[in-house]
Amino acid sequence: MAPTNIPPSRPICCRSNANIGHAAGMDTTHEQFLKIQIDPAFYRSGEHSDIIVRYGSGSDTRERMLHKIVLCSQSEFFRLMLAAPMRESHENMVELHEDPDLIDSAIDFIYLGSLTLPDLASPADVAIRILRTYEIANQYMIGALQDAAATRFSNLIKLNPSLSANVTVLRAAYEDLTRDTHNLQKLIARAYNIWAPAISHEMKSFLLENKDAITDYFFEMARERLELGSCRVCWHCNYQVNVCVTPADPTVENRYDTPVYNAHFLKHCPSCGNPLQPKSLGPVLDD
């Protein structure tokens, strides 16, 4: 099949030196930096391409005409592979074997600097997709993509703390990630202990079979209980309140079964009426 490049449409940007953004006082994000460096027209057309990346299988085989200098500048994996005396560096063809949709996302990010997620049915599906994207960034050593995926996941957990009790999400975080340099697993455990839901049989089974997870969850549980409460804050007017969410004794045998009732929590700010959020998770940031 003929190689194709069909990323999202984006205006063509003028090229200039990497220092222009800093010299002009611009706050250059990763995406802004790439807009200075890489003309998306080359990505769309494959013009001046010097390597083909092939992935997928059967009728879903995909090929992209790409540029070594771009891949190597964003991915340590490609830099090491193409610098070594390997078949790929001589034949100018690289074959990848991961999920083709995730590879598409990673390549789009390398060239365009933005992480676009598909429309998915539930927050759990979104969380799993982000974690899988984070793992692709792990495998291909794309540091900026790791950062972007970690930020998305952090914001998602803040908006949907119940994901911290979703065992499918937990398995993706604890069993499928080869590295967790952004402490996403600990973020999940922290959200669970602040949210304090009743523990399900499925959740108990998962924790018992996963030593890393149970370590994180018990650590966060002990930390919260020793502090005797969790500060909740209104991010609109900075009103704060400490609410006791767990018993003080972290050694009781029925620690998981201690009832925490919804009525125990102050839900809205008495000053301005906006929702209160756990301060230890921080405010939810825009993407």
Helices and strands as residue ranges (DSSP letters): H 20-23, H 30-37, H 40-45, E 51-55, G 58-60, E 62-66, H 68-74, H 76-83, H 87-91, E 93-95, H 100-112, H 123-139, H 143-159, G 161-165, H 167-174, H 184-195, H 201-209, H 211-226, E 230-233, E 240-243, G 255-257, G 262-264, E 277-278, G 279-281
